[in-house]
Structure formats: structure tokens, C-alpha cells
């Protein structure tokens, strides 16, 4: 049984604060969290815990829970959705609309996180009997999490409203959209505050999973990378890569260890979303204290033969990408056999011979699947999700350098990724910017498949339409640039008289 501090925080603070999420679209979130609550350091800790909780809340489509995790992948060329959940299938086949419940839930969940973060930030100054360094640390954590929600909002919806103050009455809730540039400025400001704050660079094992200064630095670099501010991105990533001796970052030797449940919060973890088999038995609905801190992604993606719901289906396109290169010993790239299960010699899946149980032509997900577990009746998984791994930092630094013409500087970074995968050595000396970017694009695809990154990479590289239409995956003919971002939810348009729809919608 894993013991994680964030989960302990959740259990202490959820009952008090999380019920405010139910009516955020229609009323004042402060009605249930008045100033009378914010009195002690423990109140501040509990408030912060509820901000973390929005990242994994099943009831409100938390960004690393089952709904959003599938939406991040099922619209790429690598996966397709089963058609039993209309909203997810609509997103996967580019038929979603402003009324699609799943994208509406994502929008709502991120603003719930923002409102809760604002409460921590705005009420922190009135807390008495608290060490000033601790107060600053908690404000920095809340600021990072607010920035993270805006980072996700601007990447999913584009132009959205910005809230940084407390909502005091209903009129404060109705805001018009800020421009994308303004949202990005807010993201960078929040990440920068956290990156220059008294947050610790490393937490002891009991506190793993909380935001560190290094988490903030990495995300600040990522924000600059997404804005194509290559030199600023390089500056942030270099702070981490050039100081591995003190910050402890590195790559695990064995790629498969990242997803075996035994090496979580390792030296490769920059920000890891924590799940644990504690709490109640309820997955959907119920009071906060009744809900499990586990996830059902394993059941969502498992084959029907073992009692799974097969909601996220890998494509042959992904398998081809993963098996493009062999190792120096002529074996499959370990990222292929860690990410997917298919019919290759000796392949076993859920403790059965693959071809015998699942068929010679089937392809299933292994990554984060508990596939070694043969207990079909117990699907609550405590396998964490990675929001960012150190491999991502290395490849983002390589990209920032390459896009500035520093191809030679990128070579050792890309080589570290290839070497960990035990791929045959290739000579990159003398490569052009285009050649190196092609390699980085491929490595990012196979390194992070099923981790919810690929769609955003394709979009920022300007290759989304070419890749989707070229893959001939289900629904490819419905794709247009309109689907690069989700529409503003219909409920938000109905409830907020100042809200306008995105241009393409």
C-alpha cells in the first residue's frame, strides 16, 4: 500500500472544500468557503490539497483522470476510441460540439482548480501563527497549480477568461475572454513566481508528488517552448540538465521500470500525478470522503477478454512507429514492448499467451495497465500518471537548441534517449536542423505514447493535419483545423453573457 502525503492532505481537506465545485458555474464559490475558514496553517494546507485534487477528480473530468487522459490520446493517429461513450467517440472522430459533455467537464474542472488556487493565494496573508517561508511556499504551490490549469486551458480551448481575484458575487464570475497572449502571460507569471520562490528543489520520500522549484522551472521552460521562445526555454531547461549532480534528475536505466508500479517518484519524475488505493470504494459520485484515491484507467483500456472496457484502442500506425528501429541486439525497442502488447514471439499479456487469448492480429495497451495482474474483479489501480518526465526535459532542451541552430548541442541529449532504448548508434554529426527535428519528433512520439503529449506536439509543429489525414485512421476525413482546439462549452455560453465562442466554431 503506497503512503502519499498528498492523499493524506486530500482526506483532511476535501470534506470542507470540495463541495463548492458542484455549483461553480452558477453561483459564488465562496459561499461554502467563507473567510471564517481561513484561520490556521492547517486550513491553508487543506485548501491547497483540494487544488491538487482537481487534477484527478473523476466527477469533474480532472486533467489526469480517465476522461481527459483518453481525450488527450484518442484524437491522435496513435489511438481510437470505442464508440460506446458518444462524447469520447465524437472527439476521436472530429465530430464533437460545444455541447459535448466530456470537454465541458474538462473546462469546468480546470476553473474549479483555479478558483480553489485563488482562495489559497488570496487568503494566505490573513493566516496567523505561520512561518513566513511556509506561507510563501504554499502560495507558490497554489500559484503553480493555477498556472498549470491555465496552461491546460489555453492548450485545449485557446482564448479563455482569466481569474486571479476572489469571486465575491455573481457579477464577478461573468468575464469576457482574454486573448491567448494574455492567458500565456498569466501562465508564465504563475510558473515564474513558483520557479523563483522558496519551494524546495527536492522533497523527501514522504512528500513526493508535491510541486517543487524544479517542477516550476521545467514547466516555465515548457511554456516558453510552446511559445517558440527558444532561448528562454533553453535557459530554463539548462538549469535542470546542468545541475543533475545536485537536483538528482536522470533517466532510469530500464524504460519498463517507469510503468511497473515499483519505481514511482524516481529520479525521472519531474511532476507525477499520485494515485493510491486508499479512501473509500466509490469511483463516481458520492461524498469526497467516500471516493477512492485510485484510478480505473486499467479497466478502461483493458481487453474484454479480461473484463476490461477497451475504450482506448492502439492503432497499427503507433505499432509501426514503435517498431521502426531495433535495439543493438536485434530486439524490439523496449518502449514498444512496454507501451503495447501484440503478437510477437513469447508475448504474454494478463498472464496468458497473447495470440491464444487475444488473437493473432490484436494490439492492446500495456503502459499503466496492471497487465501483470490477473485479478479481473479488482480494477482500482494505484499506478501514477506522469505529468512530466525528465526525458521530456531532455528532448525539449534538444528541440530548443535545434530551433536556434545549435544542432551539435542537441546531439548528446537525443543520444541519451536513444541509448536508454538500446537503439543502434547513428551518426548525427553534421545533421541539419530539419534532420535533427525529424529525429526529435520521432523520439517524442515513441517515448511518450499514451502519456498525453503527442497531440500538442503535432499542433505546435504544424504537422497535425498532415499526420491525421495521412494516417487514414477512423474519422480522418472529418478533421479540419477547427478541431485543433475544443470549443467553448455551450453551458458556459448560456450562463455567461460576456462569453463568446471560438472563431472556428
C-alpha positions in Angstrom: 0.0 0.0 0.0 1.5 3.3 -1.0 1.5 6.1 1.5 1.5 9.5 -0.1 1.3 12.8 1.7 -0.9 14.5 -0.9 -3.5 11.8 -0.4 -3.5 12.4 3.3 -4.0 16.1 2.6 -6.9 15.3 0.4 -8.7 13.3 3.1 -8.3 16.1 5.6 -9.5 18.9 3.3 -11.9 17.5 0.8 -15.0 17.4 3.0 -14.6 21.0 3.9 -13.9 22.5 0.5 -14.7 20.3 -2.5 -18.5 20.6 -2.4 -18.0 24.1 -3.7 -17.2 22.6 -7.1 -20.8 21.5 -7.8 -22.2 25.0 -8.3 -19.2 27.0 -9.6 -20.9 27.6 -13.0 -24.0 29.0 -11.4 -23.0 30.8 -8.2 -20.5 32.1 -5.9 -17.9 29.5 -4.9 -17.1 31.5 -1.7 -20.5 30.8 -0.1 -19.2 27.4 1.1 -15.6 28.6 1.9 -16.0 31.9 3.7 -13.3 33.9 5.4 -14.1 32.2 8.7 -12.5 29.0 7.4 -9.1 30.5 6.6 -7.6 30.9 10.0 -4.8 28.4 10.6 -1.9 26.9 8.7 -3.8 23.6 8.6 -6.6 25.4 6.8 -4.2 26.7 4.2 -2.7 23.1 3.7 -6.2 21.7 3.4 -7.2 24.3 0.9 -4.1 23.6 -1.2 -4.9 19.8 -1.1 -8.2 20.5 -2.8 -6.4 22.2 -5.6 -4.3 19.1 -6.2 -7.5 17.0 -6.1 -9.0 18.7 -9.1 -6.2 17.2 -11.2 -7.6 13.7 -10.6 -11.3 14.3 -9.8 -13.4 11.7 -11.7 -16.6 13.6 -11.1 -15.3 16.8 -12.8 -13.1 15.4 -15.6 -9.8 16.1 -13.8 -7.0 16.6 -16.3 -5.2 13.3 -15.4 -8.2 11.2 -14.8 -9.9 8.7 -17.1 -12.0 11.1 -19.3 -9.3 13.7 -20.0 -6.5 11.1 -20.4 -8.4 9.4 -23.1 -9.3 12.6 -24.9 -5.7 13.6 -25.0 -4.8 10.5 -26.9 -7.9 9.3 -28.8 -7.8 12.2 -31.3 -4.2 11.4 -32.4 -3.2 9.0 -35.1 -2.0 6.6 -32.4 -5.3 5.7 -30.8 -9.0 5.5 -31.5 -12.0 5.5 -29.1 -14.6 2.8 -28.7 -18.0 4.1 -29.8 -19.9 3.3 -26.6 -19.3 6.7 -25.0 -20.7 9.2 -27.5 -18.7 12.2 -26.3 -15.3 10.5 -26.4 -16.0 8.9 -29.7 -17.1 12.3 -31.1 -13.8 13.8 -30.1 -11.9 10.9 -31.5 -13.6 11.2 -34.9 -13.7 15.0 -35.0 -17.5 15.3 -34.5 -17.5 16.9 -31.1 -19.5 20.1 -30.5 -19.9 22.8 -27.8 -22.4 20.5 -26.0 -20.0 17.6 -25.7 -20.2 16.6 -22.0 -16.6 15.4 -21.7 -14.9 18.7 -22.9 -17.4 20.7 -20.9 -16.3 18.7 -17.8 -12.6 19.4 -18.6 -13.3 23.2 -18.8 -15.2 23.1 -15.6 -12.6 21.1 -13.7 -9.8 23.5 -14.6 -11.7 26.5 -13.4 -12.6 24.7 -10.2 -8.8 24.3 -9.7 -8.3 28.0 -10.5 -11.0 29.2 -8.1 -9.5 27.0 -5.3 -6.0 28.2 -6.0 -7.2 31.8 -5.9 -8.6 31.1 -2.5 -5.3 29.9 -1.1 -3.4 32.7 -2.7 -5.8 35.4 -1.6 -6.5 34.2 1.9 -2.9 33.2 2.8 -1.9 36.7 4.0 -4.5 36.6 6.8 -3.3 33.3 8.2 -1.8 33.8 11.7 0.9 31.9 13.5 2.6 30.6 10.3 6.2 30.7 9.4 6.7 33.2 6.6 8.7 30.9 4.5 6.0 28.3 4.8 3.3 30.8 3.8 5.4 31.8 0.7 5.9 28.1 -0.1 2.1 27.3 0.0 1.3 30.4 -2.1 4.0 29.4 -4.6 2.4 25.9 -4.9 -1.0 27.3 -5.4 0.3 29.8 -8.0 2.0 26.9 -9.9 -1.2 24.9 -9.9 -3.2 27.9 -11.1 -0.7 28.4 -13.9 -0.9 24.7 -14.7 -4.7 24.9 -15.1 -4.3 28.0 -17.3 -1.6 26.2 -19.3 -4.0 23.3 -19.9 -6.9 25.7 -20.7 -5.1 27.7 -23.3 -3.8 24.5 -24.9 -7.2 22.9 -25.0 -9.5 25.9 -25.6 -7.3 28.8 -26.7 -8.7 32.2 -25.6 -10.4 31.9 -22.1 -11.3 34.3 -19.2 -8.6 34.9 -16.5 -9.5 35.0 -12.8 -6.9 35.9 -10.2 -9.0 37.5 -7.6 -11.7 36.0 -5.4 -15.2 35.9 -6.8 -17.3 37.9 -4.4 -20.6 37.9 -6.1 -22.3 36.6 -9.3 -21.3 39.6 -11.4 -17.6 38.9 -10.7 -18.0 35.4 -12.3 -19.0 36.8 -15.6 -15.9 37.7 -17.5 -15.1 38.0 -21.2 -12.3 36.0 -22.7 -8.8 37.2 -22.5 -6.6 36.8 -25.6 -4.4 33.8 -25.9 -1.4 36.0 -25.4 -2.8 37.3 -22.2 -3.5 33.8 -21.0 0.0 32.7 -21.8 1.3 35.8 -19.9 -0.6 34.6 -16.9 0.8 31.1 -17.2 4.3 32.3 -17.4 3.8 34.7 -14.5 2.5 31.9 -12.2 5.2 29.5 -13.2 7.9 32.1 -12.8 6.7 33.0 -9.3 6.9 29.4 -8.3 10.3 28.9 -10.0 11.8 31.8 -8.0 10.1 31.0 -4.7 11.3 29.2 -1.6 9.8 26.0 -2.8 12.2 23.1 -2.1 14.1 21.6 -5.0 13.7 18.1 -3.7 11.2 16.6 -1.3 11.9 13.6 1.0 10.1 10.4 0.1 7.1 11.1 2.3 6.3 14.3 0.4 6.9 13.1 -3.1 4.3 14.3 -5.6 4.2 17.9 -4.5 5.3 20.7 -6.7 9.0 21.6 -6.4 11.0 24.6 -7.6 12.4 22.2 -10.3 8.8 21.3 -11.4 8.1 25.0 -11.9 11.4 25.6 -13.7 10.6 22.7 -16.1 7.1 24.0 -16.8 8.3 27.5 -17.3 10.6 26.1 -19.9 7.8 24.2 -21.5 5.6 27.3 -21.6 8.4 29.2 -23.4 8.9 26.2 -25.8 5.2 26.2 -26.7 5.5 30.0 -27.3 8.5 29.3 -29.6 10.7 31.5 -27.3 13.6 29.1 -27.8 16.3 30.9 -26.0 14.2 31.4 -22.9 13.1 27.8 -23.0 16.8 26.7 -23.2 17.7 28.8 -20.3 15.2 27.1 -18.0 15.8 23.6 -19.1 19.6 24.1 -18.8 19.1 24.9 -15.1 18.0 21.4 -14.6 20.2 19.5 -17.1 23.4 21.3 -16.0 22.8 20.5 -12.3 21.9 16.8 -12.2 24.5 16.3 -9.6 22.6 18.4 -7.1 18.9 18.0 -8.2 19.1 14.2 -8.6 17.4 14.1 -12.0 18.3 11.4 -14.5 16.9 8.6 -16.6 16.1 5.2 -15.2 18.3 2.5 -16.8 15.3 0.4 -17.8 12.4 2.1 -19.6 9.9 -0.6 -18.4 10.6 0.3 -14.7 8.8 3.6 -15.3 5.5 1.9 -15.5 5.8 -1.2 -13.3 4.5 0.5 -10.1 7.7 -0.2 -8.3 9.8 2.8 -9.3 7.3 5.7 -8.9 8.6 9.2 -8.0 12.0 8.2 -9.2 14.8 10.4 -10.4 13.0 10.7 -13.7 9.9 12.2 -12.2 9.5 16.0 -12.7 5.8 16.1 -11.8 3.9 12.9 -11.1 0.2 12.6 -10.5 -0.4 10.5 -7.5 -2.9 7.6 -7.2 -3.2 5.3 -4.2 -5.6 2.5 -3.1 -6.8 4.4 -0.1 -10.0 6.2 0.7 -13.5 4.9 0.0 -14.8 2.4 -2.6 -16.7 4.9 -4.7 -15.3 5.9 -8.0 -18.0 8.2 -9.4 -20.4 10.3 -7.3 -20.7 10.2 -3.6 -19.2 12.4 -0.9 -15.5 13.2 -1.2 -14.7 11.1 1.9 -16.3 8.1 0.1 -14.2 8.3 -3.0 -11.2 6.2 -3.8 -7.8 7.8 -4.5 -7.2 5.1 -7.1 -7.9 5.2 -10.9 -9.8 2.9 -13.2 -7.7 3.6 -16.3 -6.6 -0.1 -16.2 -10.2 -1.3 -16.7 -10.9 1.5 -19.2 -8.2 0.3 -21.5 -8.1 -3.5 -20.9 -9.4 -6.0 -23.4 -12.9 -7.5 -23.0 -11.3 -10.9 -22.6 -10.1 -9.9 -19.1 -13.2 -7.9 -18.1 -11.9 -4.6 -19.5 -13.9 -1.9 -21.3 -11.5 -1.5 -24.3 -12.2 2.3 -24.5 -8.8 3.3 -25.9 -7.5 1.2 -28.8 -4.0 1.5 -30.2 -3.6 1.8 -34.0 -1.2 0.0 -36.3 0.3 3.4 -37.0 1.6 3.5 -33.4 2.8 0.0 -33.5 4.7 0.7 -36.7 6.3 3.8 -35.2 7.4 1.9 -32.1 8.9 -0.9 -34.1 10.6 1.3 -36.6 14.1 0.6 -35.1 15.5 -2.4 -33.4 18.0 -2.5 -30.5 21.7 -3.2 -30.9 20.9 -6.8 -30.1 18.2 -7.0 -32.8 15.3 -6.9 -30.2 12.3 -4.7 -30.2 12.7 -1.2 -28.8 11.8 -1.6 -25.1 9.4 1.3 -25.5 7.4 -0.8 -27.9 7.0 -3.8 -25.6 6.4 -1.6 -22.6 3.8 0.5 -24.4 1.9 -2.1 -26.4 1.1 -5.8 -26.4 0.8 -7.6 -29.7 1.5 -11.0 -31.2 5.3 -11.3 -31.2 7.3 -14.5 -30.1 6.9 -15.0 -26.3 4.4 -12.2 -25.8 2.3 -12.6 -22.7 -0.5 -10.3 -21.5 -2.5 -10.6 -18.3 -0.6 -13.8 -17.6 -1.7 -15.5 -20.8 -0.1 -16.3 -24.2 -1.1 -13.3 -26.3 -2.1 -14.9 -29.5 -4.1 -17.7 -27.8 -6.2 -15.4 -25.6 -6.4 -12.2 -27.6 -5.9 -13.2 -31.2 -3.0 -13.0 -33.7 -3.9 -9.5 -35.0 -4.9 -7.7 -31.8 -3.0 -4.7 -30.4 -3.5 -3.6 -26.8 -2.0 -1.1 -24.3 0.5 -2.2 -21.8 1.6 1.1 -20.4 -0.1 1.8 -17.0 -2.3 -1.2 -17.4 -1.6 -3.5 -14.4 -1.2 -6.1 -17.2 0.7 -8.5 -14.8 -2.4 -8.6 -12.5 -4.7 -11.5 -13.2 -7.4 -10.4 -10.7 -10.2 -9.4 -13.1 -12.5 -8.3 -10.3 -10.3 -5.6 -8.9 -9.7 -2.7 -11.2 -8.8 0.1 -8.9 -5.2 1.0 -9.9 -2.7 3.0 -8.0 -0.3 3.4 -10.9 0.7 7.1 -11.1 0.4 9.2 -14.3 3.4 11.3 -15.4 2.6 15.0 -16.0 6.3 15.4 -16.9 9.3 13.1 -17.0 12.9 14.1 -17.2 13.1 12.5 -20.6 10.7 15.2 -21.7 13.0 17.9 -20.3 16.0 16.5 -22.3 14.1 16.3 -25.5 12.6 19.8 -25.0 16.0 21.2 -24.4 17.3 19.5 -27.5 14.4 21.0 -29.5 15.0 24.5 -28.1 18.7 24.2 -29.1 18.0 22.8 -32.5 15.5 25.5 -33.3 18.2 28.1 -32.6 20.6 26.3 -35.0 22.6 24.6 -32.2 22.2 21.1 -33.6 25.5 19.9 -32.2 24.4 20.8 -28.7 21.3 18.7 -29.1 23.1 15.5 -30.1 24.2 14.2 -26.6 20.6 14.9 -25.3 19.0 12.9 -28.0 21.7 10.2 -27.7 20.7 9.7 -24.0 17.2 8.9 -25.0 18.3 6.5 -27.8 20.9 4.9 -25.6 18.4 4.2 -22.8 16.3 2.4 -25.5 19.4 0.5 -26.5 19.0 1.5 -30.2 21.8 1.1 -32.7 24.1 4.1 -32.8 23.6 6.6 -35.6 25.9 9.4 -36.6 24.2 12.7 -36.0 27.3 14.9 -36.5 26.7 17.3 -39.4 22.9 16.9 -39.3 20.8 19.8 -40.5 18.1 21.4 -38.3 15.5 19.5 -40.3 17.2 16.2 -39.8 17.5 16.7 -36.0 13.9 17.9 -35.7 12.7 14.8 -37.6 14.6 12.7 -35.1 13.3 14.6 -32.1 9.7 14.4 -33.4 10.0 10.6 -33.8 11.6 10.1 -30.4 9.0 12.2 -28.6 6.3 10.1 -30.3 7.6 6.7 -29.2 8.9 7.9 -25.8 5.7 9.4 -24.6 3.0 7.4 -26.4 -0.1 7.1 -24.1 1.2 9.9 -21.8 -1.0 12.6 -23.3 1.6 14.8 -25.1 1.5 13.9 -28.8 -1.5 15.9 -29.9 0.0 19.2 -28.6 3.4 18.4 -30.1 1.9 17.8 -33.6 -0.1 21.0 -33.3 2.8 23.2 -32.3 5.0 21.7 -35.0 2.4 22.5 -37.7 2.1 18.8 -38.7 -1.3 17.9 -37.2 -3.3 17.9 -40.4 -0.7 16.0 -42.4 -0.3 13.3 -39.8 -4.0 12.8 -39.1 -5.1 12.7 -42.7 -2.1 10.7 -43.7 -2.8 8.0 -41.1 -6.3 7.2 -42.6 -7.4 6.4 -39.0 -11.1 6.4 -38.3 -12.7 9.8 -38.7 -9.6 11.3 -40.5 -11.8 12.7 -43.3 -13.8 14.7 -40.7 -10.7 16.5 -39.4 -10.2 20.2 -40.1 -8.3 23.0 -38.3 -11.5 23.7 -36.4 -10.7 20.7 -34.2 -7.3 21.9 -33.2 -8.9 23.3 -30.1 -12.1 22.5 -28.2 -15.0 24.9 -28.5 -16.1 26.9 -25.5 -18.8 24.8 -23.8 -22.4 25.6 -24.6 -23.3 25.7 -20.9 -20.6 28.4 -20.5 -22.0 30.5 -23.4 -25.5 30.1 -21.9 -24.5 31.1 -18.3 -22.0 33.9 -19.1 -23.4 36.8 -21.1 -19.9 38.0 -21.8 -18.6 34.8 -23.2 -18.1 34.4 -27.0 -17.4 31.2 -29.0 -14.0 30.4 -30.5 -13.7 31.8 -34.1 -13.6 28.5 -35.9 -16.7 27.3 -34.1 
